Amino acid sequence: MARNNAFNFNRLSKYNYEYLCLEEVIFLEYMIYHHVHKLEIPAQSSRIEQETGLKKHRQQKALDLLSEKGFVQIEHLQHRKKVALNAEKVALSPKRIFLKESKSILRYLGQLIAPPVVKKEKNQTPMASPEKPQKRQPAAVKSASGKAVLPPNQISLFD
């Protein structure tokens, strides 16, 4: 089943297509998505084709071009290849990859080299938060029969 990793078309329009071709951009976005979400990049070209729409020869062309530019490292194992994104290289070259820098692009690329989130240990006690003063609830007004009187804009179904 294909993952829901939709492309951001607004960001796709900001890429520098004189430096990268469309296949490279799509494959780079795909790899950034997997890197940020800490997912392993699938080795099967059929699965990548299903998730990106790039045919096998286009994937290979994009991988070759991205590895020439240093954005991707390809490691050949026994019967498959392992592809890894060079996150630092991608994050430090927004001037070449995008037409112009903006805060959103820098924030997007900053995700690649963000320090890992430190998880709390179970033995640590949570920090005590200052107690907030509680609001006083008005005392319920009762009618002569002893039932609570409702404001004029509410009605009771159980009378």
HUVEN-V223230 format. One record per residue. N is the residue number from 0. RES is the residue in one letter. OMEGA is omega in radians with two decimals (* if undefined). BURIAL is + if it has 16 or more other ideal C-beta (glycine too) atoms within 10 Angstrom, else -. D_FIRST is the distance of its C-alpha to the first C-alpha in whole Angstrom. Layout:
N/RES/OMEGA/BURIAL/D_FIRST ; N/RES/OMEGA/BURIAL/D_FIRST
This chain:
0/M/-3.12/-/0 ; 1/A/3.09/-/4 ; 2/R/3.08/-/6 ; 3/N/3.11/-/9 ; 4/N/-3.09/-/12 ; 5/A/3.11/-/14 ; 6/F/3.06/-/17 ; 7/N/-3.05/-/21 ; 8/F/3.08/-/23 ; 9/N/3.12/-/26 ; 10/R/3.12/-/25 ; 11/L/-3.14/-/24 ; 12/S/-3.11/-/28 ; 13/K/-3.14/+/30 ; 14/Y/3.10/+/29 ; 15/N/-3.07/-/32 ; 16/Y/2.98/-/31 ; 17/E/3.13/-/34 ; 18/Y/-3.14/-/33 ; 19/L/3.04/+/29 ; 20/C/-3.06/-/28 ; 21/L/3.14/-/25 ; 22/E/3.11/+/22 ; 23/E/-3.12/+/24 ; 24/V/-3.13/+/23 ; 25/I/-3.14/+/19 ; 26/F/3.10/+/19 ; 27/L/3.08/+/21 ; 28/E/3.12/+/19 ; 29/Y/-3.13/+/16 ; 30/M/3.09/+/18 ; 31/I/3.10/+/20 ; 32/Y/-3.13/+/17 ; 33/H/-3.14/+/16 ; 34/H/-3.11/+/19 ; 35/V/-3.14/-/20 ; 36/H/3.10/-/17 ; 37/K/3.08/-/18 ; 38/L/3.09/-/15 ; 39/E/-3.14/-/15 ; 40/I/-3.09/+/15 ; 41/P/-3.13/-/13 ; 42/A/-3.10/-/15 ; 43/Q/3.13/-/13 ; 44/S/3.12/+/14 ; 45/S/3.11/-/12 ; 46/R/3.10/-/9 ; 47/I/3.10/+/11 ; 48/E/3.14/-/12 ; 49/Q/-3.07/-/9 ; 50/E/-3.09/+/9 ; 51/T/-3.07/+/13 ; 52/G/3.13/-/14 ; 53/L/3.09/+/17 ; 54/K/-3.02/-/18 ; 55/K/-3.10/-/18 ; 56/H/3.08/-/22 ; 57/R/3.08/+/22 ; 58/Q/-3.12/+/19 ; 59/Q/3.12/-/22 ; 60/K/3.13/+/25 ; 61/A/3.10/+/23 ; 62/L/3.13/+/23 ; 63/D/-3.13/-/27 ; 64/L/3.12/+/28 ; 65/L/3.11/+/27 ; 66/S/3.06/-/28 ; 67/E/-3.13/-/31 ; 68/K/3.06/+/32 ; 69/G/-3.13/-/31 ; 70/F/-3.06/+/28 ; 71/V/3.01/+/25 ; 72/Q/-3.14/-/26 ; 73/I/3.13/-/25 ; 74/E/-3.12/-/26 ; 75/H/3.07/-/26 ; 76/L/-3.05/-/25 ; 77/Q/-3.07/-/26 ; 78/H/3.12/-/24 ; 79/R/3.10/-/21 ; 80/K/3.13/-/22 ; 81/K/-3.10/-/21 ; 82/V/3.12/+/21 ; 83/A/3.12/-/22 ; 84/L/3.03/+/23 ; 85/N/-2.98/+/27 ; 86/A/-3.12/+/27 ; 87/E/-3.14/-/30 ; 88/K/3.13/-/31 ; 89/V/-3.08/+/29 ; 90/A/-3.09/+/30 ; 91/L/3.14/-/34 ; 92/S/3.13/-/33 ; 93/P/-3.12/+/33 ; 94/K/3.12/-/36 ; 95/R/-3.04/-/34 ; 96/I/-3.07/+/31 ; 97/F/3.14/+/32 ; 98/L/3.06/-/34 ; 99/K/-3.11/-/36 ; 100/E/3.01/-/35 ; 101/S/-3.12/-/35 ; 102/K/-3.12/-/34 ; 103/S/3.12/-/30 ; 104/I/3.12/+/30 ; 105/L/3.09/-/32 ; 106/R/3.12/-/30 ; 107/Y/3.13/+/26 ; 108/L/3.09/+/28 ; 109/G/3.09/-/29 ; 110/Q/-3.06/-/26 ; 111/L/-3.09/+/26 ; 112/I/3.12/-/29 ; 113/A/3.11/-/29 ; 114/P/-3.12/-/31 ; 115/P/-3.14/-/29 ; 116/V/-3.13/-/29 ; 117/V/3.12/-/31 ; 118/K/3.10/-/31 ; 119/K/3.04/-/34 ; 120/E/-3.11/-/35 ; 121/K/-3.07/-/35 ; 122/N/-3.11/-/39 ; 123/Q/3.09/-/40 ; 124/T/3.14/-/41 ; 125/P/3.13/-/40 ; 126/M/-3.14/-/43 ; 127/A/3.11/-/45 ; 128/S/3.14/-/44 ; 129/P/-3.10/-/48 ; 130/E/3.12/-/48 ; 131/K/3.09/-/48 ; 132/P/-3.11/-/51 ; 133/Q/3.10/-/50 ; 134/K/3.11/-/51 ; 135/R/3.08/-/54 ; 136/Q/3.10/-/53 ; 137/P/3.13/-/56 ; 138/A/-3.13/-/58 ; 139/A/3.12/-/57 ; 140/V/-3.11/-/60 ; 141/K/3.10/-/61 ; 142/S/-3.13/-/63 ; 143/A/-3.13/-/67 ; 144/S/3.10/-/65 ; 145/G/3.13/-/63 ; 146/K/3.13/-/59 ; 147/A/3.13/-/57 ; 148/V/3.13/-/58 ; 149/L/3.05/-/55 ; 150/P/-3.06/-/55 ; 151/P/-3.11/-/56 ; 152/N/3.12/-/53 ; 153/Q/3.07/-/51 ; 154/I/3.14/-/52 ; 155/S/3.12/-/52 ; 156/L/-3.01/-/51 ; 157/F/3.10/-/52 ; 158/D/*/-/56
